[in-house]
């Protein structure tokens, strides 16, 4: 787990947030992070496909 997430958990615990709400917050963060990675990968795949199309057109 990254340092930011550990700080988030520490802050939640210091403010007496229930364990289930902390887990929910961590899971939401992980889901957002995964969604951002998927969005970045989509652009990479589209760029790669465009590159290969251009190469095929030039050959």
DRENZAFI-197258 format. One record per atom (N, C-alpha, C): x, y, z; atom name; residue number from 1; residue in one letter. Coordinates in steps of 0.2 Angstrom, whole numbers, plus 2048, in hexadecimal, padded with zeros to 3 digits. Layout:
% residues N
+-----+-----+-----+------+-----+------+
:  c1 :  c2 :  c3 : site : pos : code :
+-----+-----+-----+------+-----+------+
:   X :   Y :   Z :   CA : NUM :    a :
...
+-----+-----+-----+------+-----+------+
***
This chain:
% residues 59
+-----+-----+-----+------+-----+------+
:  c1 :  c2 :  c3 : site : pos : code :
+-----+-----+-----+------+-----+------+
: 804 : 7FA : 800 :    N :   1 :    x :
: 800 : 800 : 800 :   CA :   1 :    x :
: 804 : 806 : 800 :    C :   1 :    x :
: 802 : 80B : 7FC :    N :   2 :    x :
: 807 : 811 : 7FC :   CA :   2 :    x :
: 806 : 816 : 802 :    C :   2 :    x :
: 80B : 81A : 803 :    N :   3 :    x :
: 80B : 81E : 809 :   CA :   3 :    x :
: 805 : 823 : 809 :    C :   3 :    x :
: 802 : 825 : 804 :    N :   4 :    x :
: 7FC : 82A : 804 :   CA :   4 :    x :
: 7F6 : 826 : 807 :    C :   4 :    x :
: 7F6 : 820 : 805 :    N :   5 :    x :
: 7F0 : 81B : 808 :   CA :   5 :    x :
: 7F1 : 81A : 80F :    C :   5 :    x :
: 7F7 : 819 : 811 :    N :   6 :    x :
: 7F8 : 818 : 818 :   CA :   6 :    x :
: 7F7 : 81E : 81C :    C :   6 :    x :
: 7F8 : 824 : 81A :    N :   7 :    x :
: 7F7 : 82A : 81D :   CA :   7 :    x :
: 7EF : 82B : 81E :    C :   7 :    x :
: 7EC : 829 : 818 :    N :   8 :    x :
: 7E4 : 829 : 818 :   CA :   8 :    x :
: 7E1 : 825 : 81D :    C :   8 :    x :
: 7E4 : 81F : 81E :    N :   9 :    x :
: 7E1 : 81A : 823 :   CA :   9 :    x :
: 7E3 : 81D : 82A :    C :   9 :    x :
: 7E9 : 81F : 82B :    N :  10 :    x :
: 7EB : 822 : 832 :   CA :  10 :    x :
: 7E6 : 828 : 834 :    C :  10 :    x :
: 7E5 : 82C : 82F :    N :  11 :    x :
: 7E0 : 832 : 830 :   CA :  11 :    x :
: 7D9 : 82F : 832 :    C :  11 :    x :
: 7D7 : 82B : 82E :    N :  12 :    x :
: 7D0 : 828 : 82F :   CA :  12 :    x :
: 7D0 : 825 : 836 :    C :  12 :    x :
: 7D5 : 821 : 838 :    N :  13 :    x :
: 7D5 : 81E : 83F :   CA :  13 :    x :
: 7D5 : 823 : 844 :    C :  13 :    x :
: 7D9 : 828 : 843 :    N :  14 :    x :
: 7DA : 82E : 848 :   CA :  14 :    x :
: 7D3 : 831 : 84A :    C :  14 :    x :
: 7CF : 831 : 844 :    N :  15 :    x :
: 7C9 : 834 : 845 :   CA :  15 :    x :
: 7C3 : 82F : 846 :    C :  15 :    x :
: 7C5 : 82A : 849 :    N :  16 :    x :
: 7C0 : 824 : 84B :   CA :  16 :    x :
: 7BB : 822 : 846 :    C :  16 :    x :
: 7BE : 822 : 840 :    N :  17 :    x :
: 7B9 : 81F : 83A :   CA :  17 :    x :
: 7B9 : 818 : 83B :    C :  17 :    x :
: 7B3 : 815 : 83A :    N :  18 :    x :
: 7B3 : 80D : 83B :   CA :  18 :    x :
: 7B7 : 80A : 836 :    C :  18 :    x :
: 7B9 : 804 : 838 :    N :  19 :    x :
: 7BD : 800 : 833 :   CA :  19 :    x :
: 7BA : 7FE : 82D :    C :  19 :    x :
: 7B3 : 7FD : 82D :    N :  20 :    x :
: 7B0 : 7FC : 826 :   CA :  20 :    x :
: 7B0 : 802 : 822 :    C :  20 :    x :
: 7B0 : 808 : 824 :    N :  21 :    x :
: 7B0 : 80E : 820 :   CA :  21 :    x :
: 7B7 : 80F : 81E :    C :  21 :    x :
: 7BC : 80D : 821 :    N :  22 :    x :
: 7C3 : 80E : 81F :   CA :  22 :    x :
: 7C4 : 809 : 819 :    C :  22 :    x :
: 7C2 : 803 : 81A :    N :  23 :    x :
: 7C3 : 7FE : 815 :   CA :  23 :    x :
: 7BF : 800 : 80E :    C :  23 :    x :
: 7B9 : 803 : 80F :    N :  24 :    x :
: 7B5 : 805 : 809 :   CA :  24 :    x :
: 7B9 : 80B : 806 :    C :  24 :    x :
: 7BC : 810 : 80A :    N :  25 :    x :
: 7C0 : 815 : 807 :   CA :  25 :    x :
: 7C6 : 812 : 803 :    C :  25 :    x :
: 7C9 : 80E : 806 :    N :  26 :    x :
: 7CF : 80B : 803 :   CA :  26 :    x :
: 7CD : 807 : 7FC :    C :  26 :    x :
: 7C8 : 804 : 7FC :    N :  27 :    x :
: 7C6 : 800 : 7F6 :   CA :  27 :    x :
: 7C4 : 805 : 7F1 :    C :  27 :    x :
: 7C0 : 80B : 7F3 :    N :  28 :    x :
: 7BE : 810 : 7EE :   CA :  28 :    x :
: 7C5 : 813 : 7EB :    C :  28 :    x :
: 7CA : 814 : 7EF :    N :  29 :    x :
: 7D0 : 817 : 7EC :   CA :  29 :    x :
: 7D3 : 812 : 7E8 :    C :  29 :    x :
: 7D4 : 80C : 7E9 :    N :  30 :    x :
: 7D7 : 807 : 7E5 :   CA :  30 :    x :
: 7D3 : 806 : 7DE :    C :  30 :    x :
: 7CC : 806 : 7DF :    N :  31 :    x :
: 7C8 : 806 : 7D9 :   CA :  31 :    x :
: 7C9 : 80C : 7D4 :    C :  31 :    x :
: 7CA : 812 : 7D7 :    N :  32 :    x :
: 7CB : 818 : 7D3 :   CA :  32 :    x :
: 7D2 : 817 : 7D0 :    C :  32 :    x :
: 7D7 : 815 : 7D4 :    N :  33 :    x :
: 7DE : 814 : 7D1 :   CA :  33 :    x :
: 7DE : 80F : 7CB :    C :  33 :    x :
: 7DB : 80A : 7CC :    N :  34 :    x :
: 7DA : 805 : 7C7 :   CA :  34 :    x :
: 7D7 : 808 : 7C0 :    C :  34 :    x :
: 7D1 : 80C : 7C1 :    N :  35 :    x :
: 7CE : 80F : 7BC :   CA :  35 :    x :
: 7D2 : 813 : 7B8 :    C :  35 :    x :
: 7D6 : 817 : 7BC :    N :  36 :    x :
: 7DB : 81C : 7B9 :   CA :  36 :    x :
: 7E0 : 818 : 7B5 :    C :  36 :    x :
: 7E3 : 813 : 7B7 :    N :  37 :    x :
: 7E8 : 80F : 7B3 :   CA :  37 :    x :
: 7E5 : 80C : 7AD :    C :  37 :    x :
: 7DE : 80A : 7AE :    N :  38 :    x :
: 7DB : 807 : 7A8 :   CA :  38 :    x :
: 7DA : 80C : 7A2 :    C :  38 :    x :
: 7D8 : 812 : 7A4 :    N :  39 :    x :
: 7D7 : 818 : 7A0 :   CA :  39 :    x :
: 7DE : 81A : 79C :    C :  39 :    x :
: 7E3 : 81A : 7A0 :    N :  40 :    x :
: 7EA : 81B : 79D :   CA :  40 :    x :
: 7EC : 816 : 798 :    C :  40 :    x :
: 7EA : 80F : 79A :    N :  41 :    x :
: 7EC : 80A : 795 :   CA :  41 :    x :
: 7E8 : 80A : 78F :    C :  41 :    x :
: 7E2 : 80D : 78F :    N :  42 :    x :
: 7DE : 80D : 789 :   CA :  42 :    x :
: 7E1 : 812 : 784 :    C :  42 :    x :
: 7E3 : 818 : 787 :    N :  43 :    x :
: 7E7 : 81C : 782 :   CA :  43 :    x :
: 7ED : 819 : 77F :    C :  43 :    x :
: 7F1 : 815 : 783 :    N :  44 :    x :
: 7F7 : 812 : 781 :   CA :  44 :    x :
: 7F5 : 80D : 77B :    C :  44 :    x :
: 7F0 : 809 : 77C :    N :  45 :    x :
: 7EE : 804 : 777 :   CA :  45 :    x :
: 7EC : 808 : 771 :    C :  45 :    x :
: 7E8 : 80D : 771 :    N :  46 :    x :
: 7E6 : 811 : 76B :   CA :  46 :    x :
: 7EC : 814 : 768 :    C :  46 :    x :
: 7F0 : 817 : 76C :    N :  47 :    x :
: 7F6 : 81A : 769 :   CA :  47 :    x :
: 7FB : 814 : 765 :    C :  47 :    x :
: 7FB : 80E : 768 :    N :  48 :    x :
: 7FF : 809 : 765 :   CA :  48 :    x :
: 7FC : 807 : 75F :    C :  48 :    x :
: 7F5 : 806 : 75F :    N :  49 :    x :
: 7F2 : 804 : 759 :   CA :  49 :    x :
: 7F2 : 809 : 753 :    C :  49 :    x :
: 7F2 : 80F : 755 :    N :  50 :    x :
: 7F3 : 815 : 750 :   CA :  50 :    x :
: 7FA : 814 : 74D :    C :  50 :    x :
: 7FF : 813 : 751 :    N :  51 :    x :
: 806 : 812 : 74F :   CA :  51 :    x :
: 807 : 80D : 74A :    C :  51 :    x :
: 804 : 807 : 74C :    N :  52 :    x :
: 804 : 801 : 747 :   CA :  52 :    x :
: 801 : 802 : 741 :    C :  52 :    x :
: 7FB : 806 : 741 :    N :  53 :    x :
: 7F7 : 807 : 73B :   CA :  53 :    x :
: 7FC : 80C : 736 :    C :  53 :    x :
: 7FF : 811 : 739 :    N :  54 :    x :
: 803 : 815 : 736 :   CA :  54 :    x :
: 809 : 812 : 733 :    C :  54 :    x :
: 80C : 80D : 736 :    N :  55 :    x :
: 812 : 809 : 734 :   CA :  55 :    x :
: 80F : 805 : 72E :    C :  55 :    x :
: 80A : 802 : 72F :    N :  56 :    x :
: 807 : 7FD : 729 :   CA :  56 :    x :
: 806 : 802 : 723 :    C :  56 :    x :
: 803 : 808 : 724 :    N :  57 :    x :
: 801 : 80C : 71E :   CA :  57 :    x :
: 808 : 80E : 71B :    C :  57 :    x :
: 80D : 80F : 71E :    N :  58 :    x :
: 814 : 811 : 71C :   CA :  58 :    x :
: 818 : 80C : 718 :    C :  58 :    x :
: 816 : 806 : 71A :    N :  59 :    x :
: 81A : 800 : 717 :   CA :  59 :    x :
: 816 : 7FD : 711 :    C :  59 :    x :
+-----+-----+-----+------+-----+------+
***
